[in-house]
Amino acid sequence: MKFSSVTNEKLSDKVISQIMNNIKSGKLQPGTRLPNEPELATNFGVSRGILREALTILQARGIIYRKPKEGTFIAPDVLEVISGSREVSVREATYLNLIEVRECFEPRVVEKVIELASDDEIEELVELVENGTVKNAAHSLDYYFHYRLAELSGNVVFVNFIDTYYDIIDELKTKSSKQKNRISQINEEHKKILEAIQKRDSEKARQLMYYHLQKVKEHALANENSRAKGETSL
């Protein structure tokens, strides 16, 4: 296999693209062990931070998996994943269906974060929300908040769903002035959830996450009604 240096501003996307192309061409077979991170970063001509971002996304999508002390491998069922057969039922769901799924598992996510995450990991998430923006981000702050919580829960299924969910929402949504007001509300809801997580208060964190998702649903329903009346909104 051969990798070349990438120079696009979205370097992690270019790394992902090259790995995916090598899989599709057969140069990377299911089960293949990838070179270690320093070697891969050198081959791609990117920093290890950019490489890790790309590998995290690929892992969330089920393209690769990692074994502690052994390395990173191409998933055994990667060809099935690439074919899109796993995403058909999810993409046929409605926006409200997807929110209802989140209501079922994201309160559990915050419980797992409280159980498993270190104080430093939680503090990093607090700083992310406090900053209010993600530099050179390909997604919204809302995405990174929920995606990082899913990662800290230690459950790759949660991570994979969040990644797929936001891809679908990005395809469906349109921006409006109403969304700007909602973004401010979302940030405040995130902060309250994190306060409960910092205090290791599982019940409070669950309640706040459920409340947050209820507000997401209410906003979605309001916008569905607006669209029905011919208005443009998220």
C-alpha distance (Angstrom), angle and dihedral (degrees) to the residues before:
residue distance angle dihedral
M1 . . .
K2 3.78 . .
F3 3.80 131.4 .
S4 3.79 126.3 -169.1
S5 3.80 131.9 -154.5
V6 3.81 117.1 -87.5
T7 3.78 126.0 -144.0
N8 3.83 106.5 177.1
E9 3.81 118.6 120.2
K10 3.82 88.9 -116.7
L11 3.75 94.8 59.2
S12 3.79 97.0 165.9
D13 3.82 89.8 55.9
K14 3.80 89.7 52.6
V15 3.80 91.1 50.5
I16 3.79 89.6 50.7
S17 3.80 91.0 48.1
Q18 3.80 93.4 52.7
I19 3.79 93.1 48.5
M20 3.80 91.3 47.5
N21 3.81 91.3 49.0
N22 3.80 90.6 51.7
I23 3.80 89.9 51.9
K24 3.80 93.4 48.0
S25 3.81 91.8 48.1
G26 3.79 91.5 50.5
K27 3.82 95.4 -114.8
L28 3.81 88.8 116.0
Q29 3.79 111.1 45.7
P30 3.83 127.3 -163.5
G31 3.79 108.3 -81.9
T32 3.81 94.5 22.8
R33 3.80 114.1 145.9
L34 3.81 112.7 -129.6
P35 3.82 121.7 -138.2
N36 3.80 115.5 -92.4
E37 3.82 119.3 -83.7
P38 3.84 98.2 -98.8
E39 3.82 90.7 50.8
L40 3.79 93.6 45.1
A41 3.80 92.3 48.1
T42 3.79 90.3 51.2
N43 3.81 92.3 48.1
F44 3.79 92.0 51.6
G45 3.79 93.9 40.6
V46 3.82 92.9 -127.2
S47 3.79 136.4 117.2
R48 3.79 120.2 -93.2
G49 3.81 88.2 -112.9
I50 3.81 91.4 59.5
L51 3.80 90.3 45.0
R52 3.80 92.6 50.9
E53 3.80 90.7 50.0
A54 3.81 89.6 54.0
L55 3.81 93.0 45.9
T56 3.80 91.6 48.5
I57 3.80 90.8 54.0
L58 3.81 91.8 47.0
Q59 3.79 90.5 49.7
A60 3.80 91.4 50.0
R61 3.80 89.4 52.0
G62 3.79 92.1 51.5
I63 3.82 94.1 -113.4
I64 3.81 95.6 118.8
Y65 3.78 138.0 13.6
R66 3.79 133.0 -158.0
K67 3.78 131.4 -135.6
P68 3.81 117.4 -161.4
K69 3.82 110.8 -111.2
E70 3.81 90.9 -0.2
G71 3.78 105.0 70.7
T72 3.79 142.8 -126.0
F73 3.80 121.9 -40.3
I74 3.79 138.4 -172.4
A75 3.82 107.5 -107.4
P76 3.83 115.2 -102.4
D77 3.83 90.9 -128.0
V78 3.79 95.6 40.8
L79 3.82 94.0 125.2
E80 3.80 90.4 56.6
V81 3.81 89.8 49.3
I82 3.81 92.3 49.8
S83 3.80 91.4 48.9
G84 3.79 87.2 63.8
S85 3.80 95.3 -126.4
R86 3.80 91.4 131.1
E87 3.79 94.1 54.9
V88 3.80 101.1 47.4
S89 3.81 97.0 89.6
V90 3.81 92.4 43.7
R91 3.79 94.1 50.2
E92 3.79 90.9 49.5
A93 3.81 90.1 57.4
T94 3.77 120.9 97.2
Y95 3.80 123.8 -113.9
L96 3.83 89.8 -106.5
N97 3.82 91.4 50.0
L98 3.79 89.0 55.6
I99 3.79 93.4 48.9
E100 3.81 89.5 51.8
V101 3.80 89.6 54.7
R102 3.81 88.7 52.0
E103 3.80 90.0 51.5
C104 3.80 88.1 58.5
F105 3.78 99.7 51.0
E106 3.83 111.1 20.7
P107 3.83 94.7 71.1
R108 3.81 84.5 56.0
V109 3.81 89.5 48.7
V110 3.81 92.5 61.3
E111 3.80 90.2 48.2
K112 3.80 90.1 54.6
V113 3.81 91.5 46.4
I114 3.81 89.9 54.7
E115 3.81 89.4 49.4
L116 3.79 98.1 45.2
A117 3.80 113.2 20.8
S118 3.79 122.6 93.5
D119 3.79 122.5 -127.5
D120 3.82 88.9 -109.5
E121 3.81 92.6 53.5
I122 3.79 91.1 49.8
E123 3.81 90.8 47.2
E124 3.82 90.4 53.7
L125 3.80 88.9 55.0
V126 3.80 90.7 48.3
E127 3.81 89.6 53.0
L128 3.81 90.4 49.9
V129 3.80 91.6 54.9
E130 3.80 94.3 40.9
N131 3.82 91.0 53.5
G132 3.79 89.1 55.0
T133 3.81 94.4 -151.7
V134 3.79 140.1 62.7
K135 3.80 114.7 -139.0
N136 3.82 114.3 -120.0
A137 3.79 88.3 -6.8
A138 3.79 122.0 177.0
H139 3.81 90.8 -160.4
S140 3.79 140.2 35.8
L141 3.79 124.9 -83.3
D142 3.81 86.9 -112.9
Y143 3.80 89.4 60.4
Y144 3.81 93.6 49.6
F145 3.82 91.7 47.4
H146 3.80 95.1 53.3
Y147 3.81 93.9 36.3
R148 3.82 92.0 53.1
L149 3.81 91.6 47.1
A150 3.80 88.8 52.7
E151 3.81 90.2 49.8
L152 3.80 92.1 50.2
S153 3.81 89.7 50.6
G154 3.80 87.6 66.8
N155 3.82 92.9 -131.5
V156 3.82 113.9 122.7
V157 3.83 91.4 -166.7
F158 3.81 89.6 61.9
V159 3.81 89.9 48.2
N160 3.79 92.5 49.2
F161 3.80 93.0 49.6
I162 3.81 93.9 49.9
D163 3.80 91.1 50.1
T164 3.81 92.7 48.8
Y165 3.81 92.6 42.5
Y166 3.79 94.1 55.9
D167 3.81 91.7 45.5
I168 3.80 88.3 56.7
I169 3.81 93.6 45.2
D170 3.81 90.7 49.9
E171 3.79 87.8 55.8
L172 3.81 93.1 50.5
K173 3.76 106.0 38.4
T174 3.79 131.5 88.6
K175 3.79 123.7 -166.3
S176 3.78 126.7 -114.8
S177 3.80 140.9 159.5
K178 3.80 88.5 -96.0
Q179 3.79 89.8 64.0
K180 3.82 91.8 58.4
N181 3.81 90.7 61.6
R182 3.78 91.2 47.0
I183 3.81 91.9 51.7
S184 3.79 90.0 59.9
Q185 3.80 90.7 50.4
I186 3.80 91.5 48.0
N187 3.81 91.5 53.6
E188 3.82 91.3 52.8
E189 3.81 90.8 48.9
H190 3.81 89.9 50.5
K191 3.79 91.2 51.5
K192 3.81 92.4 52.6
I193 3.80 91.0 49.7
L194 3.78 89.9 51.8
E195 3.80 92.4 48.8
A196 3.80 88.8 57.9
I197 3.81 91.1 46.3
Q198 3.80 91.1 51.0
K199 3.80 88.9 53.2
R200 3.82 89.2 48.3
D201 3.80 88.6 -125.1
S202 3.81 102.8 153.5
E203 3.80 97.2 -179.4
K204 3.79 93.7 49.8
A205 3.79 92.0 45.5
R206 3.81 90.6 51.1
Q207 3.78 91.7 50.0
L208 3.79 93.3 48.4
M209 3.80 92.8 47.5
Y210 3.78 90.9 50.3
Y211 3.80 90.7 48.0
H212 3.82 89.8 49.9
L213 3.80 91.8 52.4
Q214 3.79 91.0 46.6
K215 3.81 88.5 56.4
V216 3.82 89.2 49.0
K217 3.79 88.9 53.5
E218 3.81 93.1 46.9
H219 3.80 89.9 51.5
A220 3.80 91.0 48.6
L221 3.81 91.7 50.6
A222 3.80 91.7 48.1
N223 3.77 90.7 51.9
E224 3.79 92.2 47.3
N225 3.81 87.3 56.3
S226 3.81 90.4 47.3
R227 3.79 91.7 51.6
A228 3.78 89.8 49.6
K229 3.80 87.6 57.6
G230 3.77 92.3 48.9
E231 3.83 98.4 -99.7
T232 3.80 123.2 136.3
S233 3.80 116.3 -128.5
L234 3.79 143.8 125.2
